[in-house]
Amino acid sequence: MSTEESIADLEIRIARLDDLVDVLNTTVYQQQKKIAELETLCTALARRLKELRDTAPEAAPANEPPPHY
């Protein structure tokens, strides 16, 4: 393989790697946006669950026998 062929091969590899980096950057950006959305949703659900627990009537303890015993 001549020097010119080696340089051309390296240039092709660099171009492909550059494209791959762009694709990976886009993927990471989209995943980060989705993670942020899911964190927001999880926080809202946790807050809602706490509100429901705070306003729900007290239930009988799980280990207490039913009243007919």
C-alpha distances in whole Angstrom, upper triangle without the diagonal:
4,7,8,6,7,10,11,10,12,15,15,16,18,20,20,22,24,25,26,28,30,31,32,34,36,36,38,40,41,42,44,46,47,48,50,52,52,53,56,57,57,59,62,62,63,66,67,67,69,72,72,73,75,77,78,81,81,80,82,80,78,80,83,85,86,90,92,91
4,5,5,6,9,10,11,12,14,15,17,18,20,21,22,24,26,27,28,30,32,33,34,36,37,39,40,42,43,44,47,48,49,51,53,53,54,57,58,59,61,63,63,64,67,68,69,70,73,74,74,77,79,79,82,82,82,84,82,80,82,85,88,89,92,94,93
4,5,5,6,9,10,10,12,14,15,16,18,20,21,22,24,26,27,29,30,31,32,35,36,37,39,41,41,43,45,46,47,49,51,52,53,55,57,57,59,61,62,63,65,67,67,69,71,72,73,75,77,78,81,81,81,83,81,79,81,84,87,88,91,93,93
4,5,5,6,9,10,10,12,14,15,16,18,20,21,23,24,25,27,29,30,31,33,35,36,37,39,40,42,44,45,46,48,50,51,52,54,55,56,58,60,61,62,64,66,67,68,70,71,72,74,76,77,80,81,80,82,81,79,81,84,87,88,91,93,93
4,5,5,6,9,10,10,12,14,15,17,18,20,21,22,24,26,27,28,30,32,33,34,36,38,39,40,42,44,44,46,48,49,50,53,54,55,57,59,59,60,63,64,65,67,69,70,71,73,75,75,78,79,78,80,79,77,79,82,84,85,89,90,90
4,5,5,6,9,10,11,12,14,15,16,18,20,21,22,24,26,27,28,30,31,32,34,36,37,38,41,42,42,44,46,47,48,51,52,53,54,57,57,58,61,62,63,64,67,68,68,70,72,73,76,76,76,78,76,74,76,80,82,83,86,88,88
4,5,5,6,9,10,10,12,14,15,16,18,20,21,23,24,25,27,29,30,31,33,35,36,37,39,40,41,43,45,46,47,49,51,51,53,55,56,57,59,61,62,63,65,67,67,69,71,72,75,76,75,78,76,74,76,80,82,83,86,88,88
4,5,5,6,9,10,11,12,14,15,17,18,20,21,23,24,26,27,29,30,32,33,35,36,38,39,40,42,44,45,46,48,50,51,52,54,55,56,59,60,61,63,65,66,67,69,71,71,75,75,75,77,75,74,76,79,81,82,85,87,87
4,5,5,6,9,10,11,12,14,16,17,18,20,21,22,24,26,27,28,30,32,33,34,36,38,39,41,42,43,44,47,48,49,51,53,53,54,57,58,59,61,63,64,65,67,69,69,72,73,72,74,73,71,73,76,78,79,83,84,84
4,5,5,6,9,10,10,12,14,15,16,18,20,21,22,24,25,26,28,30,31,32,34,36,37,38,40,41,42,45,46,47,48,51,51,52,55,56,57,59,61,62,63,65,67,67,71,71,70,73,71,69,71,75,77,78,81,83,83
4,5,5,6,9,10,10,12,14,15,17,18,20,21,23,24,25,27,29,30,31,33,35,36,37,39,40,42,44,45,46,48,50,51,52,54,55,56,58,60,61,62,64,66,67,70,70,70,73,71,70,72,75,77,78,81,83,83
4,5,5,6,9,10,11,12,14,16,17,18,20,21,23,24,26,27,29,30,32,33,35,36,38,39,40,42,44,45,47,48,49,51,53,54,55,57,59,60,61,63,65,65,69,69,69,71,69,68,70,73,75,76,80,81,81
4,5,5,6,8,10,10,12,14,15,16,18,20,21,22,24,26,27,28,30,31,32,34,36,37,38,40,42,42,44,46,47,48,50,52,53,54,56,57,58,60,62,63,66,66,66,68,67,65,67,70,73,73,77,79,79
4,5,5,6,9,10,10,12,14,15,16,18,20,21,22,24,25,26,29,30,31,33,35,36,37,39,40,41,43,45,46,47,49,51,51,53,55,56,57,59,61,62,65,66,65,68,66,65,67,70,72,73,77,79,79
4,5,5,6,9,10,11,13,14,15,17,19,20,21,23,24,26,27,29,30,32,34,35,36,38,39,40,42,44,45,46,48,50,51,53,54,56,57,59,60,61,65,65,65,67,66,65,67,70,72,73,76,78,78
4,5,5,6,9,10,11,12,14,15,17,18,20,21,22,24,26,27,28,30,32,33,34,36,38,38,40,42,43,44,47,48,49,51,53,53,55,57,58,59,62,63,63,65,63,62,64,67,69,70,74,75,75
4,5,5,6,9,10,10,12,14,15,16,18,20,21,22,24,25,26,28,30,31,32,34,36,36,38,40,41,42,44,46,47,48,50,52,53,55,56,57,60,61,61,63,61,60,62,65,67,68,72,74,74
4,5,5,6,9,10,11,13,14,15,17,19,20,21,23,25,26,27,29,30,31,33,35,36,37,39,41,42,44,45,46,48,50,51,52,54,56,57,60,61,61,63,62,60,63,66,68,69,72,74,74
4,5,5,6,9,10,11,12,14,15,17,18,20,21,23,24,26,27,29,30,32,33,35,36,38,39,41,42,44,45,47,48,49,51,53,54,55,59,59,59,62,60,59,62,65,67,67,71,72,73
4,5,5,6,8,10,10,12,14,15,16,18,20,21,22,24,26,27,28,30,31,32,34,36,37,38,40,42,43,44,46,47,48,50,52,53,56,57,57,59,57,56,58,62,64,64,68,70,70
4,5,5,6,9,10,10,12,14,15,16,18,20,21,22,24,25,26,29,30,31,33,35,36,37,39,40,41,43,45,46,47,49,51,52,55,55,56,58,56,55,58,61,63,64,67,69,69
4,5,5,6,9,10,11,12,14,15,17,19,20,21,23,24,26,27,29,30,32,33,35,36,38,39,40,42,44,45,46,48,50,51,54,55,55,58,56,55,58,61,63,64,67,69,69
4,5,5,6,9,10,11,12,14,16,17,18,20,21,23,24,26,27,28,30,32,33,34,36,38,39,41,42,43,45,47,48,49,52,53,53,55,54,53,56,59,61,61,64,66,67
4,5,5,6,8,10,10,12,14,15,16,18,20,21,22,24,26,26,28,30,31,32,34,36,37,38,40,41,43,44,46,47,50,51,51,53,52,50,53,56,58,59,62,64,64
4,5,5,6,9,10,10,12,14,15,17,19,20,21,23,24,25,27,29,30,31,33,35,36,37,39,41,42,43,45,46,50,50,50,53,52,51,53,56,59,59,62,65,65
4,6,5,6,9,10,11,12,14,15,17,18,20,21,23,24,26,27,29,30,32,33,35,36,38,39,41,42,44,45,48,49,49,52,51,50,53,56,58,58,61,63,64
4,5,5,6,9,10,11,12,14,15,16,18,20,21,22,24,26,27,28,30,31,32,34,36,37,38,40,42,43,46,47,47,49,48,47,50,53,55,55,58,60,61
4,5,5,6,9,10,10,12,14,15,16,18,20,21,22,24,25,26,28,30,31,33,34,36,37,39,40,41,45,45,45,48,47,46,48,51,54,54,57,59,60
4,5,5,6,9,10,11,13,14,15,17,19,20,21,23,24,26,27,29,30,32,33,35,36,38,39,40,44,45,45,48,47,46,49,52,54,55,58,60,60
4,5,5,6,9,10,11,12,14,16,17,18,20,21,23,24,26,27,28,30,32,33,35,36,38,39,42,43,43,46,45,44,47,50,52,53,55,58,58
4,5,5,6,9,10,10,12,14,15,16,18,20,21,22,24,25,26,28,30,31,32,34,36,37,40,41,41,43,42,41,44,47,49,50,53,55,55
4,5,5,6,9,10,10,12,14,15,16,18,20,21,23,24,25,27,29,30,31,33,35,36,39,40,40,43,42,41,44,47,49,50,53,55,56
4,5,5,6,9,10,11,12,14,16,17,18,20,21,23,24,26,27,29,30,32,33,35,38,39,40,43,42,41,44,47,49,49,52,55,55
4,5,5,6,9,10,10,12,14,15,16,18,20,21,22,24,26,27,28,30,32,32,36,37,37,40,39,38,41,44,46,46,49,52,52
4,5,5,6,9,10,10,12,14,15,16,18,20,21,22,24,25,27,28,30,31,35,35,35,38,37,36,39,42,44,45,48,50,51
4,5,5,6,9,10,11,12,14,15,17,18,20,21,23,24,26,27,29,30,34,35,35,38,37,37,40,42,45,45,48,51,51
4,5,5,6,9,10,11,12,14,15,17,18,20,21,23,24,26,27,28,32,33,34,37,36,36,39,41,44,44,46,49,50
4,5,5,6,8,10,10,12,14,15,16,18,20,21,22,24,26,26,30,31,31,34,33,33,36,38,41,41,44,46,47
4,5,5,6,9,10,10,12,14,15,16,18,20,21,22,24,25,29,30,30,33,32,32,35,37,40,40,43,46,46
4,5,5,6,9,10,11,12,14,15,17,18,20,21,23,24,28,29,30,33,33,33,36,38,40,41,43,46,47
4,5,5,6,9,10,10,12,14,15,16,18,20,21,22,26,27,28,31,31,30,34,36,38,38,40,43,44
4,5,5,6,9,10,10,12,14,15,16,18,20,21,24,25,26,28,28,27,31,33,35,36,38,41,42
4,5,5,6,9,10,11,12,14,15,17,18,20,23,24,25,28,28,28,31,33,36,36,38,41,42
4,5,5,6,9,10,11,12,14,15,17,18,22,23,24,28,28,28,31,33,36,35,38,40,42
4,5,5,6,9,10,10,12,14,15,16,20,21,22,25,25,25,28,30,32,32,35,37,38
4,5,5,6,9,10,11,12,14,15,19,19,20,23,23,23,26,28,31,31,33,36,37
4,5,5,6,9,10,11,12,14,18,19,20,24,24,24,28,29,32,32,34,37,38
4,5,5,6,9,10,11,12,16,17,19,22,23,23,27,28,31,30,32,35,36
4,5,5,6,9,10,10,14,15,16,19,19,20,23,25,27,27,29,32,33
4,5,5,6,9,10,13,14,15,19,19,20,23,24,27,27,29,32,33
4,5,5,6,8,12,14,16,19,20,21,25,25,28,28,29,32,34
4,5,5,6,10,11,13,17,18,19,22,23,25,25,26,29,31
4,6,5,8,9,11,14,15,16,19,20,23,22,24,27,28
4,6,8,9,12,15,16,18,21,22,24,24,25,29,30
4,7,9,12,15,17,19,22,22,25,24,25,28,30
4,6,8,12,14,16,19,19,21,20,21,24,26
4,6,10,12,15,18,17,19,18,18,22,23
4,7,9,12,14,13,16,15,16,20,21
4,6,8,11,11,13,12,14,17,18
4,6,9,7,9,9,11,14,15
4,6,6,9,10,12,15,15
4,6,8,10,13,15,15
4,6,9,12,14,13
4,7,9,11,10
4,6,8,7
4,6,6
4,6
4
